[in-house]
Amino acid sequence: MDKLKHLVVITFALSAFLAHAQNDTIRLEEIVIHSNRIQTGFNEQSVNVIVILPKDISNAPALSITDVLRYHAGMDIRQRGANGIQADPGIRGSTFDQVLILVNGIKMSDPQSGHHTMNLPIDINNVERIEIIKGPAARIYGQNAFAGAINFITKTPDKNGLSLQLTGGDYELWGGKIGGAYNGEKISHYASVSRDQSGGYKYNTDYSINNYFYQSKIKAGKGALSFMGGLTDRKFGANGFYAGENFRDQYEEVQTSLISLSYDPQSDGVWSVRPRLYWRRNKDDYIFIRSNPAYYENIHTGQTIGAEVNATHEGKLGSTGLGVDVNQIDLESNNLGERERTVATLFAEHRFTFLNDRLDATPGVQLNYYSDFGLNAFPGIDLGYTLSQSLKLFGNWGYTYRVPSFTDLYYSDPVNLGNTDLEPEKAISYELGLKLIGSRGIIGHVSYFARQGKNTIDWTRNKDTEPWQAGNISQVNMDGIETNISFLPSAFSGTKGFFEKLDINYTYIGKVNVSSGDALFSRYALENLKHQFSAGLSLNYTKWLQQSIYFRYADRVTMDDYSVVDSRISANTGKTGFFIDVTNIFDTLYKETNLVTLPGRWFKMGVSYKF
C-alpha cells in the first residue's frame, strides 16, 4: 500500500511539473448574477464578480464547498478543521464577520458569531454554482457584506434520477451521499442525504458531518412556489481550535437548520415581485475538555426569522430594484445570556444606460434599522464603460457597515472578554478595474481596490498573559491589486482538446495603515494575506479521463509563507464517475490561522453512479 501511495505521489508531482512547464464552451454572457433585486448578466456587471461554474466545482480536488473557494482570487479561507468542518472566509483582507454568506440569496448571518456562517445545510453535490461579489456589497445585501458576499446557488435537476456516491481515504475517511430528483408537469422535488467522517489526521481532530437537504417547486399561476429546507449536524474534535495550541481536548457540536418559502413570478411583465419567508437556527455546544463537559461548556442557540419582498421594474429609463426585509434575531446562551435584535431594511437602486448601452450607472441606497444601534444608510454606485466588444472599464464606490455580534459584545471567559461599549464598524470601499470578456477564449480582470475602515472591531492584547479584549480600532486603511486570468481554448476553438482550462490568480494587499490602537497582538483584523497566488490547470487525457492540478502560495503578514499543490484525477462515463484526490502533495507543513497545523499529504477517492 505504501509503495502504491508513493507511486501515486510521483505521478501527481510529475504531472504538476509538466503542467507548469507548458471544456466545454462557457458563454458568460448567458450567466445571470442572482442578486435579490436587479438581476443582470455577467458581462453587464460593473462590480467584481467571480462565478464558479459546475465544471470548476467538479474538477476541484475538494470534498467540501469551503475547499473549492480557496482556489480563487482574493479568497482567504482560514481553516481549523479538515475538509470544511470549520472555516472562516475572508475577502481581500477582511475578517470572517465582514463577509456575508448566502444560500440562494438567503442570509446565513449568525447572531452569535461569524464563525458559524459556513455551517451550511448543503453538501458540495447540492451546489450548482457559486457567485462571489467583491467590494462594497452592503448596498445590495446589507449587514455583514462589509467586504463582499458569497452566494451558493443550489441545483434544480431537470431530469428524474437517483445518484449514489461513496468516498474513502486516509485517516479513516469515508462517506456516502444519495440524492434523487422527480420532475412532473406541475411539481418537482429534489432531496439528498450525506455523511462524511474521519478519524482525524492527528489527536482529537476526528469529525462527522451529516447533511439533509430538500427543495421543491410547484407551478402556481405564471410563476412557481419554491420551498427549501436543510440541516447540517457536525461533531468534531477541536484540538487547539480556539484557546491555543496547548489546549488539545476541546470539542464542539453544531447544528444548523434553514427553511425558506418563496414565490418566483417568472414573468416578462413590467413589474416582478418576489416575496419570501425564511428561518435559520444554529445551536453550538462547545466543550473545553471533551471527556469532562462539566469542567467548562458553552451552549448557544440562535435563530433568525424573517420576511422579505423584492421587486424589479423594467421601464424606458432602465431597471429599478426595490426591497424590504424585516427579521427578528434571538439568542439563548449560558455565557452570552438571552439577547434579541430586530432588523428592518429598505433598499432601492436604479440601473441607467447611456451612449447606446456602452455606459451604465447604478446608484442605490440601503437603509437599515437595528433595534440596538439605530438607523443607518449604505449609499453606493457602480459605473461601467464598454471600451470594445471584449473590454469593459468598471468602478464602484460604497459605504459599508457592521454591527457587533453578540460574542463581540457579551462573551466572557478566562482568556476572552467582550465589550458592551463597542461601536459598529464602518468603511468606505472603492475599486477601479478592467474586465476582459471572452476574447479568444480568455476572460479575466485586473483591478485596484481600497477600504478605509473606521471603528474596526477586533480582539487584541499586549502580551500572552492578558485576555483577548474586544475593542474598536479607530482607523484601519488597506489597499491592493488583484488580477484573474482564465484561458479556455475550447471556448475559442469550439472543440474540446487536451488543454481545457488554465486559471491564474494574484492578490496583493499593501501595508495596512492603523492610525491608532496600542495593542501589540491582533486576533483577526490585522492578519491579512499580503501576497496570494494560485494557478489551476485542467487537462483532458481522453473523452472520459481528466486531471486538474492546483498550486497555491500564501504569504500572511503574521505567519510563515507556504506553497501547496493539490490534484484530482477523475473519470466520467455518463452514469459512472470516479475520482482520486491527493491534497498537499508535497506534504507541506502550514497553518491558515495562528493556532492549527493543517493536514499533510492526504489521499482520497470516490465512486459514483447515476440510476
C-alpha positions as CSV (number, residue, x, y, z in Angstrom):
1,M,0.0,0.0,0.0
2,D,2.8,2.4,0.9
3,K,4.6,1.7,-2.5
4,L,1.3,2.4,-4.3
5,K,0.9,5.7,-2.4
6,H,4.5,6.8,-3.3
7,L,3.8,5.9,-7.0
8,V,0.7,8.0,-7.0
9,V,2.6,10.9,-5.4
10,I,5.3,10.7,-8.0
11,T,2.6,10.6,-10.8
12,F,0.9,13.7,-9.4
13,A,4.1,15.6,-8.8
14,L,5.4,14.8,-12.3
15,S,2.0,15.9,-13.8
16,A,2.3,19.2,-11.8
17,F,5.8,19.8,-13.0
18,L,5.0,19.2,-16.7
19,A,1.8,21.3,-16.3
20,H,3.8,24.2,-15.0
21,A,6.4,23.8,-17.8
22,Q,3.9,24.1,-20.5
23,N,-14.5,22.2,-21.7
24,D,-16.9,22.9,-23.0
25,T,-17.6,26.3,-24.3
26,I,-18.7,28.7,-21.5
27,R,-20.9,31.5,-22.6
28,L,-20.6,34.0,-19.8
29,E,-22.9,36.5,-21.4
30,E,-25.7,34.0,-20.7
31,I,-24.9,33.8,-16.9
32,V,-27.3,35.9,-14.8
33,I,-26.0,37.0,-11.4
34,H,-28.5,36.2,-8.7
35,S,-28.8,39.3,-6.6
36,N,-32.1,39.6,-4.7
37,R,-33.1,42.7,-6.8
38,I,-31.9,43.7,-10.2
39,Q,-30.5,40.6,-12.0
40,T,-28.0,41.3,-14.7
41,G,-25.8,39.2,-17.0
42,F,-22.2,38.6,-16.1
43,N,-20.9,40.8,-18.9
44,E,-23.2,43.7,-17.8
45,Q,-21.9,43.7,-14.2
46,S,-19.9,46.8,-13.1
47,V,-18.7,45.1,-10.0
48,N,-16.0,42.5,-9.4
49,V,-17.8,39.1,-9.6
50,I,-16.3,35.6,-9.8
51,V,-18.7,32.8,-10.9
52,I,-17.5,29.3,-10.0
53,L,-19.3,27.0,-12.5
54,P,-20.3,23.3,-12.2
55,K,-17.2,22.1,-14.1
56,D,-15.0,24.2,-11.8
57,I,-16.6,22.6,-8.8
58,S,-16.3,19.0,-10.1
59,N,-12.7,19.5,-11.2
60,A,-11.6,20.8,-7.8
61,P,-9.8,18.3,-5.5
62,A,-12.3,19.2,-2.8
63,L,-14.8,17.3,-0.7
64,S,-16.5,20.5,0.6
65,I,-17.6,23.7,-0.9
66,T,-15.3,25.5,1.5
67,D,-12.3,23.9,-0.1
68,V,-13.5,25.0,-3.6
69,L,-13.3,28.7,-2.6
70,R,-9.6,28.7,-1.7
71,Y,-8.5,28.4,-5.3
72,H,-10.0,31.8,-6.3
73,A,-8.6,35.3,-6.3
74,G,-8.9,37.3,-3.1
75,M,-10.4,34.5,-1.1
76,D,-8.8,33.9,2.3
77,I,-10.2,30.7,3.8
78,R,-8.7,30.2,7.3
79,Q,-9.4,26.6,8.2
80,R,-9.0,25.0,11.6
81,G,-10.5,21.6,10.6
82,A,-10.1,19.4,7.6
83,N,-12.4,19.2,4.6
84,G,-14.5,22.2,5.6
85,I,-15.5,21.2,9.1
86,Q,-14.7,24.6,10.5
87,A,-13.5,27.6,8.3
88,D,-13.6,31.4,8.4
89,P,-13.9,33.0,5.0
90,G,-12.3,36.4,4.2
91,I,-12.3,38.6,1.1
92,R,-9.3,40.8,0.4
93,G,-8.0,41.1,4.0
94,S,-11.4,41.1,5.7
95,T,-12.4,39.2,8.9
96,F,-14.9,36.4,8.7
97,D,-17.6,38.7,10.3
98,Q,-17.1,41.1,7.3
99,V,-18.2,38.6,4.7
100,L,-21.9,37.7,4.1
101,I,-22.7,34.1,3.2
102,L,-26.0,33.4,1.3
103,V,-27.8,30.3,0.1
104,N,-30.0,31.1,-2.9
105,G,-29.9,34.7,-1.7
106,I,-30.9,33.9,1.9
107,K,-28.6,35.4,4.5
108,M,-26.7,32.9,6.7
109,S,-25.6,35.6,9.2
110,D,-25.3,34.2,12.7
111,P,-26.1,36.4,15.8
112,Q,-23.6,34.6,18.0
113,S,-20.5,34.7,15.8
114,G,-19.4,34.8,12.2
115,H,-17.5,31.5,12.9
116,H,-20.8,29.8,12.1
117,T,-21.6,31.3,8.7
118,M,-20.0,28.5,6.8
119,N,-22.1,25.8,8.7
120,L,-24.1,25.4,5.5
121,P,-27.0,22.9,5.4
122,I,-26.0,21.8,1.9
123,D,-23.4,19.4,0.5
124,I,-21.0,20.1,-2.3
125,N,-23.2,17.9,-4.5
126,N,-26.1,20.2,-3.9
127,V,-24.3,23.3,-5.3
128,E,-24.9,24.3,-9.0
129,R,-22.5,27.3,-8.8
130,I,-21.0,29.9,-6.5
131,E,-21.1,33.7,-7.0
132,I,-18.5,35.8,-5.2
133,I,-19.3,39.5,-5.2
134,K,-16.3,41.5,-4.0
135,G,-16.2,45.1,-2.8
136,P,-18.9,47.2,-1.1
137,A,-21.8,44.7,-1.4
138,A,-23.6,46.1,1.7
139,R,-25.8,48.3,-0.5
140,I,-27.3,45.2,-2.1
141,Y,-27.2,42.7,0.7
142,G,-26.9,44.7,3.9
143,Q,-25.3,43.8,7.2
144,N,-22.1,41.7,7.1
145,A,-21.5,42.3,3.4
146,F,-18.7,44.6,4.5
147,A,-16.0,43.3,2.1
148,G,-18.3,41.2,-0.1
149,A,-20.7,38.3,-0.3
150,I,-20.7,34.7,-1.4
151,N,-23.9,33.3,-2.8
152,F,-24.3,29.5,-3.1
153,I,-26.9,28.6,-5.8
154,T,-28.3,25.1,-5.4
155,K,-29.1,22.6,-8.1
156,T,-32.5,22.2,-9.6
157,P,-32.3,18.9,-11.6
158,D,-34.4,18.9,-14.8
159,K,-34.5,15.1,-15.1
160,N,-35.8,12.3,-12.9
161,G,-33.0,10.2,-11.4
162,L,-31.1,8.8,-8.4
163,S,-27.4,9.2,-7.7
164,L,-25.1,7.5,-5.2
165,Q,-21.6,8.3,-4.2
166,L,-19.1,6.6,-1.9
167,T,-15.8,8.1,-0.7
168,G,-12.9,6.9,1.3
169,G,-9.3,7.7,2.1
170,D,-6.5,8.2,4.6
171,Y,-7.2,8.9,8.3
172,E,-10.3,6.6,8.4
173,L,-12.0,8.9,5.9
174,W,-15.2,7.6,4.5
175,G,-18.6,9.0,3.4
176,G,-21.7,8.4,1.4
177,K,-24.2,10.6,-0.5
178,I,-27.5,9.8,-2.1
179,G,-29.8,12.1,-4.0
180,G,-32.9,11.9,-6.0
181,A,-35.0,14.1,-8.3
182,Y,-38.5,13.9,-9.6
183,N,-39.9,16.4,-12.2
184,G,-43.5,16.4,-13.1
185,E,-45.6,18.8,-15.2
186,K,-46.5,21.0,-12.2
187,I,-44.3,19.9,-9.4
188,S,-40.7,18.9,-8.9
189,H,-38.7,17.5,-5.9
190,Y,-35.0,17.1,-5.1
191,A,-33.7,15.6,-1.9
192,S,-30.3,14.4,-0.7
193,V,-28.7,12.9,2.4
194,S,-24.9,12.7,3.0
195,R,-22.5,11.7,5.7
196,D,-18.7,12.4,5.8
197,Q,-16.4,11.4,8.6
198,S,-12.8,10.9,9.5
199,G,-10.8,9.5,12.5
200,G,-8.6,12.7,12.3
201,Y,-5.2,13.4,10.9
202,K,-3.8,13.9,14.5
203,Y,-5.1,13.6,18.0
204,N,-8.6,14.9,18.6
205,T,-9.3,16.0,15.0
206,D,-11.9,13.4,14.2
207,Y,-15.2,14.7,12.7
208,S,-18.5,13.6,11.3
209,I,-20.9,15.7,9.2
210,N,-24.5,14.8,8.3
211,N,-26.3,16.9,5.8
212,Y,-30.0,16.7,4.8
213,F,-31.4,18.8,2.0
214,Y,-34.7,19.1,0.2
215,Q,-36.2,21.6,-2.2
216,S,-39.4,21.6,-4.4
217,K,-41.2,23.8,-6.9
218,I,-44.9,23.9,-7.6
219,K,-46.2,25.8,-10.6
220,A,-48.7,28.5,-9.4
221,G,-50.2,31.0,-11.8
222,K,-47.5,32.4,-14.0
223,G,-44.8,31.6,-11.5
224,A,-43.7,28.9,-9.1
225,L,-43.9,28.4,-5.3
226,S,-40.5,27.2,-4.0
227,F,-39.6,25.5,-0.8
228,M,-36.2,24.7,0.6
229,G,-35.1,23.0,3.8
230,G,-31.8,21.8,5.0
231,L,-29.9,20.6,8.1
232,T,-26.3,20.1,8.9
233,D,-25.2,18.2,12.0
234,R,-21.5,18.5,12.8
235,K,-19.4,16.9,15.6
236,F,-15.7,17.4,15.8
237,G,-12.6,17.3,17.9
238,A,-11.3,20.8,18.1
239,N,-7.6,20.3,19.0
240,G,-6.2,23.8,19.5
241,F,-9.0,25.4,17.6
242,Y,-9.8,28.4,19.9
243,A,-7.9,28.6,23.2
244,G,-4.4,27.9,21.9
245,E,-2.2,25.0,20.6
246,N,-1.7,23.6,24.1
247,F,-5.4,23.0,24.6
248,R,-5.8,19.7,22.8
249,D,-9.0,18.4,24.2
250,Q,-11.6,20.9,23.0
251,Y,-14.8,19.5,21.3
252,E,-17.7,21.0,19.5
253,E,-21.1,20.0,18.2
254,V,-23.0,22.3,15.8
255,Q,-26.5,22.0,14.2
256,T,-27.7,24.5,11.6
257,S,-31.1,24.5,10.0
258,L,-32.5,26.6,7.2
259,I,-36.1,26.8,5.8
260,S,-37.5,29.1,3.2
261,L,-40.7,29.6,1.2
262,S,-40.8,31.9,-1.7
263,Y,-42.7,32.8,-4.9
264,D,-40.9,33.3,-8.2
265,P,-43.2,35.1,-10.7
266,Q,-41.1,34.1,-13.8
267,S,-42.9,36.7,-15.9
268,D,-41.8,39.2,-18.6
269,G,-44.0,41.9,-17.3
270,V,-43.1,45.5,-16.3
271,W,-43.2,44.5,-12.6
272,S,-41.7,41.4,-11.0
273,V,-42.4,40.8,-7.3
274,R,-40.8,38.0,-5.3
275,P,-41.9,37.5,-1.6
276,R,-40.0,35.1,0.7
277,L,-40.3,33.8,4.3
278,Y,-37.1,32.3,5.9
279,W,-35.9,30.8,9.2
280,R,-32.4,29.9,10.3
281,R,-31.4,28.3,13.5
282,N,-27.9,27.4,14.8
283,K,-27.1,25.5,18.0
284,D,-23.5,25.5,19.2
285,D,-22.3,23.2,22.0
286,Y,-18.6,23.9,22.9
287,I,-16.8,21.7,25.5
288,F,-13.4,22.7,26.8
289,I,-12.4,19.2,27.9
290,R,-14.1,16.5,25.7
291,S,-14.0,13.9,28.4
292,N,-15.3,16.2,31.1
293,P,-18.1,18.6,29.8
294,A,-18.9,19.7,33.4
295,Y,-15.5,21.4,33.6
296,Y,-16.5,24.1,31.1
297,E,-19.2,24.2,28.5
298,N,-20.9,26.9,26.4
299,I,-24.3,26.2,24.7
300,H,-25.6,28.9,22.4
301,T,-28.8,28.7,20.4
302,G,-29.6,31.5,17.9
303,Q,-32.4,31.9,15.4
304,T,-33.4,34.4,12.8
305,I,-36.9,34.5,11.4
306,G,-37.8,37.0,8.7
307,A,-39.8,38.1,5.7
308,E,-38.8,40.0,2.6
309,V,-40.3,41.2,-0.6
310,N,-38.0,42.1,-3.6
311,A,-39.3,43.7,-6.7
312,T,-37.9,44.9,-10.1
313,H,-39.4,47.3,-12.6
314,E,-38.4,47.5,-16.2
315,G,-39.1,50.9,-17.8
316,K,-37.8,53.2,-20.5
317,L,-35.3,54.7,-18.2
318,G,-33.8,51.4,-17.2
319,S,-34.2,48.8,-14.4
320,T,-35.3,49.6,-10.8
321,G,-34.8,47.4,-7.9
322,L,-36.8,47.7,-4.6
323,G,-36.8,45.6,-1.5
324,V,-37.9,45.4,2.1
325,D,-36.7,42.8,4.7
326,V,-37.7,42.5,8.4
327,N,-36.3,39.9,10.7
328,Q,-36.2,39.1,14.4
329,I,-33.0,37.7,15.9
330,D,-32.9,35.8,19.2
331,L,-30.1,34.1,21.1
332,E,-30.2,31.9,24.3
333,S,-26.8,31.2,25.8
334,N,-25.4,30.2,29.2
335,N,-22.5,32.6,28.5
336,L,-24.0,35.4,26.5
337,G,-27.4,35.5,28.2
338,E,-30.7,36.0,26.4
339,R,-30.4,38.5,23.6
340,E,-32.6,39.8,20.8
341,R,-32.4,42.2,18.0
342,T,-34.9,43.5,15.4
343,V,-33.6,44.5,12.0
344,A,-35.6,46.3,9.3
345,T,-34.1,47.0,5.8
346,L,-35.3,49.2,2.9
347,F,-33.4,49.0,-0.5
348,A,-33.6,50.9,-3.7
349,E,-31.4,51.1,-6.8
350,H,-31.7,52.0,-10.5
351,R,-29.6,51.0,-13.5
352,F,-29.2,53.7,-16.2
353,T,-27.7,53.1,-19.6
354,F,-26.3,55.7,-21.9
355,L,-24.5,56.0,-25.2
356,N,-26.2,53.0,-26.9
357,D,-25.7,51.0,-23.7
358,R,-21.9,51.5,-23.6
359,L,-22.1,53.5,-20.4
360,D,-24.0,52.2,-17.3
361,A,-24.5,53.7,-13.9
362,T,-26.3,52.0,-11.0
363,P,-26.7,54.2,-7.9
364,G,-28.5,52.9,-4.9
365,V,-29.0,53.1,-1.2
366,Q,-30.0,50.7,1.6
367,L,-31.5,51.9,4.9
368,N,-31.1,49.6,7.9
369,Y,-32.7,49.9,11.3
370,Y,-31.2,47.9,14.3
371,S,-33.2,48.0,17.5
372,D,-29.9,48.3,19.5
373,F,-27.9,50.6,17.1
374,G,-30.5,52.7,15.3
375,L,-30.8,53.8,11.7
376,N,-28.0,53.7,9.2
377,A,-27.7,54.3,5.4
378,F,-25.5,52.5,2.9
379,P,-25.2,54.6,-0.3
380,G,-23.2,53.5,-3.3
381,I,-22.8,53.5,-7.0
382,D,-21.5,51.2,-9.8
383,L,-20.2,52.6,-13.1
384,G,-19.1,50.8,-16.2
385,Y,-18.0,51.8,-19.7
386,T,-17.7,49.2,-22.5
387,L,-14.5,50.1,-24.4
388,S,-14.9,47.3,-27.0
389,Q,-16.7,44.0,-27.5
390,S,-14.2,42.3,-25.1
391,L,-13.1,45.1,-22.8
392,K,-15.0,46.9,-20.1
393,L,-13.8,49.5,-17.6
394,F,-15.6,49.4,-14.3
395,G,-15.6,51.2,-10.9
396,N,-17.6,51.3,-7.8
397,W,-17.8,53.2,-4.5
398,G,-19.8,52.3,-1.4
399,Y,-20.3,52.8,2.3
400,T,-20.3,49.6,4.4
401,Y,-21.2,48.9,8.0
402,R,-21.3,46.0,10.5
403,V,-22.8,45.9,14.0
404,P,-21.0,43.9,16.6
405,S,-22.0,40.3,17.1
406,F,-23.3,39.1,20.5
407,T,-20.0,37.4,21.1
408,D,-18.2,40.7,20.4
409,L,-20.4,42.4,23.0
410,Y,-21.0,39.9,25.8
411,Y,-18.7,36.9,25.7
412,S,-16.6,36.3,28.8
413,D,-14.2,33.5,29.9
414,P,-10.7,33.4,31.4
415,V,-9.0,34.3,28.1
416,N,-11.6,36.3,26.2
417,L,-13.6,39.4,27.3
418,G,-16.3,41.1,25.2
419,N,-17.1,44.8,25.3
420,T,-20.6,46.2,25.7
421,D,-19.3,49.7,24.7
422,L,-18.4,48.6,21.1
423,E,-19.4,50.9,18.3
424,P,-20.4,49.5,14.8
425,E,-17.5,49.4,12.3
426,K,-17.8,51.4,9.2
427,A,-15.8,51.7,5.9
428,I,-15.7,53.5,2.6
429,S,-14.7,51.0,-0.1
430,Y,-14.0,51.6,-3.8
431,E,-12.5,49.8,-6.8
432,L,-11.4,50.6,-10.3
433,G,-10.7,47.8,-12.8
434,L,-10.7,46.5,-16.3
435,K,-12.6,43.3,-17.4
436,L,-11.6,41.1,-20.3
437,I,-14.8,39.4,-21.6
438,G,-14.4,36.3,-23.7
439,S,-11.7,37.4,-26.1
440,R,-10.1,34.5,-27.9
441,G,-11.1,32.2,-25.1
442,I,-9.6,34.5,-22.4
443,I,-11.6,36.1,-19.6
444,G,-10.4,37.9,-16.5
445,H,-9.9,41.2,-14.8
446,V,-7.3,43.5,-13.2
447,S,-8.3,46.0,-10.5
448,Y,-7.2,48.3,-7.8
449,F,-9.2,48.2,-4.6
450,A,-9.2,50.1,-1.3
451,R,-11.1,50.1,2.0
452,Q,-10.9,52.9,4.6
453,G,-12.2,51.5,7.9
454,K,-13.4,53.3,11.0
455,N,-14.0,51.7,14.4
456,T,-12.9,48.4,13.1
457,I,-13.8,45.6,15.6
458,D,-11.0,43.3,16.6
459,W,-9.8,41.2,19.5
460,T,-6.4,42.4,20.8
461,R,-4.0,42.2,23.7
462,N,-0.5,43.4,24.6
463,K,1.0,40.1,26.0
464,D,0.3,36.4,26.2
465,T,-0.7,36.5,29.8
466,E,-3.6,39.0,29.1
467,P,-7.1,38.0,27.9
468,W,-8.2,38.9,24.4
469,Q,-10.3,42.1,24.6
470,A,-12.9,43.1,22.0
471,G,-12.5,46.8,21.0
472,N,-12.7,49.3,18.2
473,I,-9.6,50.3,16.3
474,S,-10.3,53.9,15.2
475,Q,-9.0,53.6,11.7
476,V,-7.7,50.8,9.5
477,N,-6.9,51.5,5.9
478,M,-5.8,49.0,3.3
479,D,-5.5,48.8,-0.5
480,G,-4.2,46.4,-3.1
481,I,-4.4,45.0,-6.5
482,E,-6.0,41.9,-7.9
483,T,-5.9,40.0,-11.2
484,N,-7.5,36.9,-12.5
485,I,-7.0,35.4,-16.0
486,S,-8.8,32.3,-17.3
487,F,-7.8,30.8,-20.6
488,L,-10.4,28.4,-22.1
489,P,-9.1,27.1,-25.5
490,S,-12.4,25.2,-26.2
491,A,-14.3,28.5,-25.9
492,F,-12.2,29.9,-28.7
493,S,-11.8,26.9,-31.0
494,G,-15.2,25.4,-30.4
495,T,-13.7,21.9,-29.9
496,K,-12.7,20.1,-26.8
497,G,-8.9,19.4,-26.7
498,F,-6.2,18.2,-24.3
499,F,-5.8,21.6,-22.7
500,E,-9.2,22.5,-21.2
501,K,-8.6,25.5,-18.8
502,L,-5.8,27.5,-17.1
503,D,-6.6,29.9,-14.2
504,I,-4.1,32.3,-12.8
505,N,-4.9,34.5,-9.8
506,Y,-2.9,37.0,-7.8
507,T,-3.9,39.4,-5.0
508,Y,-1.6,41.8,-3.3
509,I,-2.5,43.9,-0.2
510,G,-0.1,46.7,0.7
511,K,0.9,47.7,4.2
512,V,-2.2,48.2,6.4
513,N,-2.2,51.6,8.0
514,V,-3.6,51.7,11.5
515,S,-4.0,55.3,12.8
516,S,-4.4,54.4,16.4
517,G,-4.5,51.4,18.8
518,D,-1.6,50.4,21.0
519,A,-2.2,46.6,21.2
520,L,0.7,44.5,20.1
521,F,-1.3,41.4,19.0
522,S,-4.3,41.4,16.7
523,R,-6.5,38.2,16.5
524,Y,-8.3,38.9,13.3
525,A,-8.3,42.3,11.7
526,L,-4.6,42.7,11.1
527,E,-3.7,39.2,10.0
528,N,-4.4,39.5,6.2
529,L,-2.6,37.9,3.4
530,K,0.0,40.2,1.8
531,H,0.7,38.0,-1.3
532,Q,-1.7,35.4,-2.6
533,F,-1.1,33.5,-5.8
534,S,-2.9,30.5,-7.2
535,A,-3.0,28.6,-10.5
536,G,-5.2,25.8,-11.7
537,L,-4.8,23.6,-14.8
538,S,-7.4,21.3,-16.2
539,L,-6.4,18.6,-18.8
540,N,-8.4,16.1,-20.9
541,Y,-6.5,12.8,-21.4
542,T,-9.4,11.2,-23.2
543,K,-13.2,11.9,-23.6
544,W,-13.8,10.4,-20.1
545,L,-10.5,10.9,-18.2
546,Q,-9.4,14.3,-16.8
547,Q,-6.9,15.7,-14.4
548,S,-6.8,19.1,-12.6
549,I,-3.7,20.5,-10.8
550,Y,-3.9,23.4,-8.4
551,F,-1.0,25.4,-6.9
552,R,-1.5,27.8,-4.0
553,Y,1.0,30.3,-2.5
554,A,0.1,32.4,0.6
555,D,2.2,35.0,2.5
556,R,0.4,36.1,5.6
557,V,1.8,39.2,7.4
558,T,1.9,37.4,10.8
559,M,2.9,33.9,9.7
560,D,5.4,31.9,7.6
561,D,4.5,31.7,3.9
562,Y,3.8,28.4,2.3
563,S,3.0,26.6,-1.0
564,V,0.6,23.8,-1.5
565,V,-0.1,21.6,-4.6
566,D,-3.3,19.6,-4.9
567,S,-4.6,17.4,-7.7
568,R,-7.6,15.4,-8.9
569,I,-7.8,12.6,-11.5
570,S,-11.4,11.9,-12.5
571,A,-13.2,9.7,-14.9
572,N,-16.8,10.0,-16.1
573,T,-18.5,7.7,-18.5
574,G,-22.0,9.2,-18.1
575,K,-23.6,7.0,-15.5
576,T,-20.4,6.1,-13.6
577,G,-17.9,8.5,-12.1
578,F,-14.6,8.0,-10.3
579,F,-12.0,10.4,-8.7
580,I,-8.7,10.2,-6.9
581,D,-7.6,13.3,-4.9
582,V,-4.2,14.0,-3.4
583,T,-4.1,17.2,-1.4
584,N,-0.9,18.8,-0.2
585,I,1.1,16.5,-2.5
586,F,4.5,17.7,-1.2
587,D,3.5,17.3,2.5
588,T,3.9,21.0,3.3
589,L,3.7,22.0,7.0
590,Y,1.5,25.1,7.1
591,K,-1.2,27.0,9.0
592,E,-4.0,29.2,7.9
593,T,-4.5,30.6,11.3
594,N,-2.0,31.0,14.2
595,L,-3.5,28.1,16.1
596,V,-3.8,24.9,14.0
597,T,-1.4,23.0,11.8
598,L,-3.4,21.7,8.8
599,P,-3.1,18.2,7.3
600,G,-0.2,16.9,5.3
601,R,-0.5,14.7,2.3
602,W,-3.9,13.2,2.1
603,F,-5.3,10.5,-0.3
604,K,-9.0,10.5,-1.1
605,M,-11.1,8.7,-3.6
606,G,-14.7,8.3,-4.6
607,V,-17.0,6.5,-6.9
608,S,-20.5,7.5,-8.1
609,Y,-23.3,6.0,-10.1
610,K,-26.4,7.6,-11.6
611,F,-29.5,5.4,-12.0
